[in-house]
């Protein structure tokens, strides 16, 4: 007798048969199906995988160079990012070409950095340009390359320029108001006494506004005693005194700085020599460096900075007066830099 199935039973039976057929098919084709599924997964994964651009050889070389040097990680990262930006700016393709270009083409490189434009068309920030000039001597040192004295001075002056601009941009409203040169000298004389050594040091810097170049002034009787070009001298005789600075920051481009002192200052120097029993061949001042002394003097007067503050006072006096262009240019020459540098660095505005 044939079993009569209800509609629900018939549907259930069909489903069971279908599952059985599916199971039988899967078992028969299991290996092929798994292989196909695995292949499809692999293809999908590769299709969605990001394309990694091959690293340029110069970047690989830069990483290896910095990894071979002993730096803190933060320093290494900063150096890498700055040099990489410089590479992008110059479109450099090898580190050797880059350092040779830095060494041999300082004027061209300075022009490129000063006029640098980013890929988005915006100019590089002054802080970025400052970092470029800071990294140049470090990169040369790491690679073992040596800059000529002239090239080093050019890069250093640009670094000073952008450092000054950066400081101005980040210290708006904190610029100190400087006294005039006469006011400054009067304040020093009042604080320490007009016959004091500190007042004499300030008087010399006020008359010859050099950098920290008076620490080792060798006293001689005549110019024939100044043959050693690695030393700085003060020629002292009965009536006059002349200072000769052979070793200074811009000596390779500007030569030795030589200036005859005023009669009044020469007289003060002779009195200082007699009072302290200083002999010919000895140094006018015994201190290793005078900059810390100037800094203490300025601090006692409520000013910040050291010798650079005196330089700014002197330049401000000339540039804020009706002095001629020739006078301003002559002062810049005496200070061992260009008129443009004087305007940028020291003018008290």
Secondary structure, 3 states (H helix, E strand, C coil): CCCCCCHHHHHHHHHHHHHHHHHHHHHHHHHHHHHHHHHHHHHHHHHHCCCCCCCCHHHHHHHHHHHHCCCCHHHHHHHHHHHHHHHHHHCCCCHHHHHHHHHHCHHHHHHHHHCCECCCCCECCHHHHHHHHHHHHHHHHHHCCCCCHHHHHHHHHHHHHHHHHHHHHHCCCCCCCCCCHHHHHHHHHHHHCCCCHHHHHHHHHHHCCCCCCCCCEEEECCHHHCCCCCCEEEEECCCCEEEEECCCCCHHHHCCEEEECCHHHHHHHHHHHHHCCCCCCCECCCCCCCHHHHHHHHHHCCCCCCHHHHHHHHHHHHHCCCCCHHHHHHHHHHHCCCHHHHHHHCCCC
